[in-house]
Amino acid sequence: MPLAPLTTFELGGPARFFCQATTSENVGWALRWAGDQNLPVFVLGGGSNVVVGDGGFAGLVLQLVVRGTEFRSQGDHVVLEAQAGEPWDDVVAAAVARDLAGIECLSGIPGTAGATPIQNVGAYGQEVADTLRSLRVLDRRTLEARELPAADCGFAYRNSIFKREPGQAIVLSVCFALRPGARPVLAYRELANALADRARPSLSEVREAVLDLRRKKSMVYDASDPNRRSAGSFFTNPIVSADVAAAVSTQAVGERLVQAPEEVPQFPLPDGHVKLAAGWLVERAGVKRGLRMGAVGVSSRHALALVHHGGGCTADLIRLAVHVRDTVAARFGITLQPEPVFLGVAWPPLPSE
């Protein structure tokens, strides 16, 4: 089964076996069959955050396409339950249409609802962990379904227990606790600036502003957009010690990249670490938007988005990604980490590792 058409990069070889699960029972059946055949299993969502190797995958690719959403009032919240195969932006749109706050800033993110907890999806000041109440998961060892509280998901920045231990469980559905009629939280400066002329923006206005910002960065799928074959931000924002962040600021001033240290984008975290802006590092290291390396390149609208322009292969993409990573490491001494999951291909280590 060709996998390239099922990914937003449109790259990669075939899966030896492929199954679309339309029910939770199908998921259990597929896992039992793969176990009997001694085959590895990879769970594919919307294909928006995966890099498939040119040789494909020699096991079973299982895609959950179970659809459906349900809203239940519970105290001062409304619980939104979405099945794993439900398109994520449809979930956000349904919540906003009901004036339920909590996930409106996550508008426009591609993929499925079941994939959002895997890397604790976040954007514009919100992340899945903020409102996720629980998940229904299938234990891959016992093949039994159970409810998992959000507190047991080990959420961190773009991380979770599902990403750290991918062989443990499969997400079947997700439950969010949303706030009826609550005001949106405009914690992200770019979004707040976009809505500065509105004293009390509605959830729908916040959603439209997010979608507009994402469109300007080619982060909303458009078949006519030359940057469309992408996985969004390819690298996560690095989290470093306060000393390292200060050293980057000092270097930036010394090299006249900025006039003052506070001009370097930095976001202090509660534990004393600092989150740096990966896109800023990429561009200040000399990697420009629109860079082309054959059939792949850097998006003309977003420095963190790597793009397949058509006719390329995964090896081309990885070569470009390594070039970006190594350029930043050579300039600032910071190693960027990729955000997508790699299937049938490994992310190369630094030359010194």
N, C-alpha and C positions, 0 to 999 in steps of 0.2 A: 504494500500500500504506500503510494507516494506521500511523504510528509510535508514537502515544501509547500503545497497549496494550503495546508492547514496551519501555516505559521505566517506571521506578519512580515518576516524577512523574506519569505518565499525562497528559502534555501534549505538544502539538506537532502539526504538520500531517503530510501524507503524503510518502512517498518516490515520486519519479517511477518508479523501478525498484527492485526488491527481489529479493535472491537469498539463499537459505539454502544454504550450502556444507556438504555432508555428508562431503566428502573433501578432501584437499589439492589433488587434481587439479581439483576444482570451483572452488577459489579461483583457480587459474591461468586456467581457462577464463573465469571471470567478469571477471577483470582484462583479459584479451585482448579480450573483447567490449566492455567499457567503453572501452578504448583505441580500438578501431575506431570507436566512436560518439562519441569525443571527449567523454566524460562524466566528471565528477568522481566519486570513489569514497570512501565513508565506511564504515569497518569498525565494526560494532556488536557488542558483547559481550552482557552481560546487561541492558544499558540502565539500570544503576544509577548511572551517573556521567555522564549526558549531559542537556543541555538542548536540546530541539528547538524551533526557531522555529515560530510559528503558520503560516507559509507553507510549512513542510515543507522538503524537499531536492530540488533539481532534477536530481540525479544518481542513481547506483546506491548503495543501501545494501546492504552485504554482511555477512551474519551467519554466523559460523562456528559450526556445531553439531557439529563432530567431537568424539566422546566417547572416553573410555578413559584408564586409568591403568596404569602398569607399575612394579614395584619390582625393583631390581637391586642385589645386594650388591657393594660396591666398596671393598676395604680395610676401614677402620674406619667407613665410612659406608654408608648405603643410598641409592641414587639413586632418587628418585621422579620419573617422567616422566608428565606429565599433558597430554592433548591440549587444544587451545585452548578447545574448547566445553564442557569438563567444568565443572560447577558448582563454584565455588571451595570452598564449605563442605564439599562431599562429599570434596574432595581432603584438606582438613584432617582431617576425621573419619576417613578411611582411614589417614592417617599416625598419628594418635593411637591408633587401634585396634591398630596394629602396634607401639606403644611407640616411635615415632620422633620425636625432639625436633627443634624448629627452626621450626615454623609454628603451634604450638598457640595462641599468643596472637592469631593472625589468624582465629580462629573467628568464625563468624557474619557475616562480611563478604559482602555479596551480589555477584553478578556471576560471571564465568567465569575460569578459570585463565589463559587467554591475555591477559586484560586486566590482570592483577595487575602485570606488570612495567612497563606503560605509565606509570603514575604512581608506581611503587615503593610499592605499597600497604603501609600500616603501621598498627599499633594496639597498645596496651598493651605497649610496649617492644620489639616486633619489627617488622621490615619485610622485604619480599621480598628485598631486596639482601643480607640477612644470610646466606641459605642458597642462593640461586639459583646454580647452577653454569653452566648454559648454556641457550640457547634454539635452537629450530629455526625459522628465519624464511624467508619468501619475499620475495626482492628484487623490489620493485614495478617496477623498470626492466627487469631482465633476465628476470624471472619464473622465476628459478632458486632452488631451496631450498638453504640452507646452515646450518651450525651457527655460532652466535655466542656466544663466551664471555661470561660475566657481566661481566668486566672491560671489555668493549667497549661496554657498555650505557649508560655515562655516568650512573650512578645518582646522584641527589641527593635531598633531601627532597621527596617527592611529585613526582619528576621523573625523566626518563630521555631518552635519545636518541630514543626512539619518540614521546614527547610533544613534544619540541622540533622534531623533523623527521618529522611524521606521514606524509609521502608516500614514505618510504624503504623500509619493510619491514612485513610483516604477520607477527605471531607465530603460528606453527602449533602449537608445543608448548613446554613449559617443563620443565626438569630441576632438581630441588632435591637437595642433598646433606644428608641428615638423619642424626642421631646415635642409634643404637639404645640404648635404656636410659638415655639421659643425663637428668640432672636439668633441669627447666625453669628458665629464667632469669627471675626475678621482678624485673625492673628498673623496672617501673612502680608507683608508690606505691599507687595505688588498688587495683590487682590484688593487690599484696603484702599490703595491709591486709585484703582480702577473704579471704585464705588464711592469715592470721596464726595461726589456731588449729591449723594443721597443720604439724608439724615438717618433713615431707618430702612435699609434695603430689605426687600422680601427674600425668602429662600429662592424663589424663581429668578429674581434679579441676580442673586449670587451665583446660581447655576449658570445663567447666561453669561455672566462676566467671566466665570471660569472657562466655559467653553470658548469664549472669544479669545482669551489669553492663550489657551491651548492651540486654537486654530492658527494663531500668529506664529506659533512655534512648530507647526506641522505635527501637533500631538493629538489631533483628531483626524480619524481616517477620512481621506478624500481621494477618490480614484484618479483625480486629475492632478494631484500633488506629486511632483517629482521626488519628494522626500517621504512618500508614503510607506515604502518597504523598510520598516524600522521596528525596533522594540522599545521605542521611547528612549529614556535615559539609559545608556549602556553601562555607565559607571555610577556607583553610589557615592554620596558625599562622604569624604573621609572624616572619621572621628579621631582626633589626636589629643595629646596632652596640651595643657595650657602653654608649656614651654615651647613645644613645636609650633603651635599657632603663633606665638609671639615671634619666633624665629622667621616664620614665613612673612609676617608683617614687616619685620626689620629688613629682610632681603628685598621685599617689594619696594620699600622706600629707597633702599640703597641702589636698586637697579632702575629707579625712576618709573616703576610701573604704576605707582600711586604717589601722591604728595604727602599723605599722612597715614599712619598705621590703621586708623579707624576706617579707612576706605577699603581695606581688605575685608570681604564678606566673611564674617565669623558669627557663630551662634553658640554661646555658652550653654552647656548642659548642666543639669542639677548635680551630677556626680563630679563636676570639676573639669571634665573634658570639654573640648570645643569641636563643633562641627564646621568644617570648611566647605566652601562651595566648589564642587568638582568642576563645574563648567568654567568658573573663573580661572582655576588652575590650568585647565586645558588650553584656554585661549591665551593666557599670559605666558604659557610655556612655548607658545609659537604655533600651535595647531589652530588653523583658521577654519571658520565655517566655510563650507563649500569645497574643502580639500577633496581631491579625487585621487584614488589609487586604482585605476582600471575601472572595474564594474562596481566598485564600492567607494564610499566616501563619507565625509562628515556632512551632516545636514546643513543646508544653507541658512537655516533659521534657528538652529539650536546646537551648541557646541558639544553637548553630551549625547546627541543622537547620531548613531552610525547608520548609514543608509546603503541598501542594495539597489543599484540603479537598473538591474536587469542583466541577465546573461552571465552572472558571476557564480561563485561557489563559496562554500563556507570557509574554505582555506583562505580565500581572499579577505573575507570579513575578519577572521581572526588575525591575519597579518596586519590589517589596518588597526584593529583594537590594540594589539601588542605595541604597534608603533606609537599610538596615543599614550598608552600606559607608560612606556619606557621614556618617552619625551618628557612627561610630567615628572617621572622619578629622577631623571637626569637634571632637571631644572630646579626642582624644589625638594627632592629627597623624600617624596611621599608617593607611596604605591597605591594607585587606584584599584579598587576591586570591582569586578563586573557584577551587574545586577541580574542578568538573565541566567537561567538554568542551562547547563550544557548536556546534551544527549548524544551519545556516540562519539564524543570528541572531548578532549581535556583542555582546560584553560592553561596555557603554558606558564611556567614559573618565570620569575626574573632570571636573567643570565647568571647572576651571582648566587641564586638559591640552589 
